[in-house]
Amino acid sequence: MPTYSTMPFHLETERLLLRPWADSDAAEFAALLSERGKGTPTVEETRTDIAKLLAATVSTGIALLPVQRRDEGDFIGYCGLIIGRSTLEEPEIAYELFRHAHGRGYATEAAAAVLDAATATGRKRLWSTVGTWNTPSLRVLEKLGFERDRVSTEENGDVFWLTRSLP
């Protein structure tokens, strides 16, 4: 099994900062998750989720990172690498932003920074899984060079599996 470098946990773009989670992110994280329409987790539940994310980062060397706008300093979502439906050798890129942050290129900008970070670890390929209904997310991935691999049917509907080779 190849050995990979640890992913950088502080990423900066022209407009965004991606950084490690803090307990102070719990309320905003809960609000973001509530936009999914499946109820609002408590701040305590999201603190537990943050602790799990931080523990996973320590054990895997990859991370899902909060995204904040540089000028405003506000939390607008998350972006990073996860094992998800894939493997540590070929992790998934994942992102989710508040609806008010959609349509401004933030997801593409954050995901491009994560692609660079993944390349720096020595990995050769990433995956992404996206609901077939999620056209905006598919556009982000296609802009970043992801290509459709297959479709699977899951509990919540059909899912596209996409891949991208890294330099």
N, C-alpha and C positions, 0 to 999 in steps of 0.2 A: 504494500500500500504506500503510495507516495506521501511524503511529508509536505505540508503546506505552511506557508508563513501565516501569521495571525493577520487578520484583516485590520486595516486602520479603523479606529473607532471615532475619530474626529475628521470629518470631511467638510470642506468648504467649497461652495460654488459662488458664482457672481452674486446670487441673491439669497442663498440658503446656507444654513449650518446644519450638519447632521452630527449628533453627539450621543454619548451614553445616556441611558435613562436615569432619572432622579425621582425620588418619592414625590417631589413637587409636580411631576407630570401626571399624577394619578387622576385628578379631576378632569383635566383636558382629555386624557386618554379615554376615560369613561364616556365623556360627551361625544368623542369621535365614534366609539363603538356603538353608541345609542343611535347614530345616524343609519345604522344598518336596518333599523326597524324591528329589532327583536328584543326590545326592552333596554333598560339602562342598567349596566352593572354598577354596583356600589363603588365608592372610592376605595374602600378596603379590598374589594375583589380585584380592582385594577392594581392596587399596590402589590397584591399577591402575584398577579400576572407579570408586573414589572420585575419582581424578585425572580420569577421563573425565567424571564428573558435574560436577566443579568447572569443567572446561573448557567444557562445554555451558552451564553457568550464565553464564559470562562472555560467550559468543557469542550466547546467546538472551535473556538477561535474565529467564529463569524458572528455577525450581529445584525439585529433589526434595530434601527436607530431612529429616535425622534427627529423630525424635521421642523426647523423653525426658520422664519424669514429673518434675514440678517438685520435689515433696517428696523422692522417693527418688533423683532424679538419674540413674536408669538409662535406658539406650537400650532402647526397646521396638519400634522400627520406623522407617518413613519415610512421608512424605506430601508431595505437592507437585504441580507441573505438569511435564509432559514433552511432547515432540512425539509420541512413540509412533506410533500409527497415524493421527494427525491432523496438524495444521499449527501453526505458530508463532502464527498469527492466532487459531486456535481449538484450543488445546492440550488434552491429556487431564489429568484429575486422576488421580493414582495413589497407592495406599497399600498397605502391607503391615505387619502387626504380628506379633510373636511370639505363638504360640498361647496362652501364659499370660496375655497381655494382652487376649485376645478377650472379648467379652461384657460389657465395662465401659463402653462408650460412647466409648472413646478414639479409634477411627477416625472416628466422627461428629464429635467435638470437633475433632480435627486437621483434618479435611476442611473443616469450616465455617470455620476460620481461613484455610485456603488459598483457599476461595471468596472471602472478603473481600479477600485479597491479590490475587487475580485480578481482581476488580472494580476495585481501586485502580490496576491497570495500564491500564484503559480498554478491556479486552476485553469483547465482547458475548455470547460463548457459549463453553461448555466441553463437552468430550466425556468419556466414560469407556467403556472396554471391559472386560467382565467375563464370565468363563465362565458359561454358563447354569446350571451346577451350583452356583455360588457364592451360595447364598441369603443368607447373612449380609451379604456385600458389596452385594448388590442392595438389601437392606433399608436399609443405610447411605445408598446413593445416593438411594433413594426418599425417605428422611427429609429429605434435602437438596434435594429438588425436581427431581431428574433424572427424565427421562421416556424410556421405551424408544423407539428410533428404528427399529432393524432388527436382524436376526440374520444373522451370517455363519458359514460353516463353515470352520474352519481346521484345521491339522495336529493340534492337541490337542483338537478338539471344537468345539461351537457356542459362539459369542460374542455376547452382547448388546452393542449399541452404544446408549449413552444420551446425551442432551444436556440441558443446562440453560442457559437464557438468564440473563444477568447484568444487573443494573439499569443 
